[in-house]
Amino acid sequence: MKTIKIAHLYYDLMNLYGESGNILALKKHLEKQNLKVIVNNLSINDEIDFNKYDFYYLGSGNDEAYYLALKHLEQYQNEIKTAIENNKFFLATGNSLCLFGDLNILDFKPEKCEFRIVGEQTFNYQKLNKEIIGFQNRDYILKFVKEQHLFEVKKGTGYVPKAIVEGIKKNNFYGTFLLGPLLIRNPLFTEYLVKEIMKDHNLDYKIYHDKWEEKAYNEYQKNF
């Protein structure tokens, strides 16, 4: 049985909106593909090996947690750059996306703003025929973005107010301000990530749909 190793980074600091739910959703979908999944919870007292894992996840934190994570990640700047260039999978949600700009790992600049961006969001992802839904609560904008965007804004806020795109996509790095948790609210996006992970390991995806997840998605969508 193939094993997929997931590193949940700063699980104790960067989990402001219950975003550990993203790990639960990803693990469930991977296990439905008859894969063994190991999740290691790592934080500022741990050494992180960016060659060891198949998937790295970071969620949102308050300002204090953000700067603790930023300080800890500084020592891994080159290792993270190499991991992204080597197509390791990363998912960063909420303000954890900004870490990769502050550390000059990816080509954009986060900027604190004097206002908050709060509200439900509806985005499009070109590789799916379903809308991406979620929530934002942030006081960051992204400037000077030279990376590929992840989502197109249908309703909500992009890099800055009135921007029509949001998120960062580079190789297998996915970053977005969307909360929800993202993978709980969007099972088809979770399915897409699982397919990409399996493709990376030369594994065949077995079609799987959870009717309760689809029902929940449809109910969420009605409220948007």
N, C-alpha and C positions, 0 to 999 in steps of 0.2 A: 504494500500500500504506500503510495507516494505521500510524503510529509511536506506540508507547507508551514513555514515558520513566520510568525507575525511578531513584530516588535511594537508594542503599544508604548510610545514614548511619553514620559511625564504624565502617566495615567492619574497620578495623585494631584497634579498641579493644573493640568490643561484638560479639565473635564467639566467646564463651567455649566454647560447646558446638557449634561447627561450624555455626552458624546461617546462614552464607552459603548453606547447602543450601536454605533457604527461597527465596532469590533464584533459584537454579538451577531449582527446581521451578516457580516462577511463570513464569519466562522460557520454559521448555519448553512449558508449557500455553498461553501466549499465542502462541508461534510456531506451535503446531499449529492456531491459528485464522487463520493466514496474516497475522499481524501482525509488523511489524518492532519489535524490542525493543532499546532502548538503556539500558544500566545504567551509571550514573555512581557511582563510589565516592568518597565525600566524608568528610572528617574535620576535625579541629580547626584545620588550617591552610587550610581552604577556606572560601569564602563560599558560603552556601546560599541559593538563591532558592526560596522556598516557593510561587511561582506557576509555576515552570518545569516541574515534574514532574507526572506522573499518579499516581504511587504512591511512598510513602516507607516505608522499612523500617529498623527498629532491632532489634538483638539484645541478648543479655546480655553483661555485662562484670563484672570484679572491682570491688572498691570504688574503687580508684584510677582505673580507666577510667570508671566511673560518674560520679565527680565531675569528671573532665575533660570528659566529654560534657555534664554539667549546666552547668558554667561556660560552655562554648561556646554552649549553646542559650539561655542567659539573654537574649542580645541579640535573639533571634528570637521571644520569647514572644508578642507581639502578632500577628506574621506567622503563627505556627502556629495560634493561636486562629482567625484569619480563614480560614486554609486549611481547618481542620476544619469551620467554619461553612459554607464554600463547597463542602463535599462532596468535598474532595480525599481520596484513599485513603491511609490509614496502617495499617501493621501493626507492633505493638511486642510482642516476645516476651521472656519472662524478666523480669529486673529493669528493663529499659528502660521497661516500662510505668510504673514509679514516677516516672520523669522528668516525666511529664505532670501528676502530682499535686504533686511538689515545686516545679514551676514555676507552679502555679496555673492551668494551661491547662485541666485538667479537674477536676471537683468531687469529689475524694477526697483522703485524706491517707495517704501511705505511712508506715509506722513500722517501724524496725529492731527485731527481736526477739532475745532471748537464746538462742533455739533455732532449729534448722533444720527446714524442712519438705522432706522428701526422699521420693520414691517415684513409682511408676507411677500414672497418673490415667486415669479414664474419665469423660468428660463427655457431655452431650447438647447439641445445638444445634437449636433448634426448627425451623429451616429445612431440616434434613437428616434423613433417616431412618437414618443411620449414626452410630454413636458416634464421638466425638472422643477419640483416645487420645494419650497423651504422658507426659511425665516432669516432675517439679518438683524443683528443688534451690535453695531460697531461704531467706533470713533476713529477709524483709519480710512484713508483713501490710498490708492496706488497711482503713482506718477511715473512718467518716463518708462512705461512698460514696453520692452522690446521682445518679450517672449510671446509665444502663441497664446491666444485667449482660449478658455475652456468652454464657456457658455455664451449664448446670445441672449440678451435681455428682452423678454416679452413684456413683463410687468415688474418693475422694481428698480434696483440701482446697480450700476456697473462699477467699474474702477473708481469713478467719481460720479457725482450726481449728473444725470442726463447722458452718461456713457451708455453705449448700446452693447457692450461686451463685458464679461466678468470672468474672473478666475484665470488660472495659469495652467497651461499644459506644455510639458516638455518631456519628450520620450514617454516614460511611464510615470512621470510626476503629475499628479492632479491636485490642484489647490483652489479652494473656493471659500468665500466668506459665508456660504450657506450653512445654516444650522438646521436642526430638525428632529432627531439626527438625520443627516442626508441619506444614509443607506437604509434607514428604517422607512423613511417616507417614499423612497424611490427604488422599489425592488428591481425594476428593469435596469437601472444604472448599476445596482449591485451585481445583477446578473452579467451585465456587460464587463465589469471589472473581473469577475470570476472567469469569464471566457478568455479575457486577455491574459490572465495569470496562467490558465491552463494551456493556452497557445504557446506561451513562453516556455512551458515545460513539455511541449510536444504531446499534450494529452487531449483526448477528444471530449468535448462537452456533451453531456447528456441533458436533453431538454427537461427542464423542471420548472413548474409554476406552482406557487402556493396560492390557492384561491382566496385565503384570508388576507394575505399580503396585497393581492390585487384589489380585493374589496376595500381594504383600508386606504389604499392609494386613491381609489375612485371617490371615497368619502372625503379624503383630504382635498381632492381636486374640486369638489363641489363647493368647498368653503373659500376657494380662491376667486 
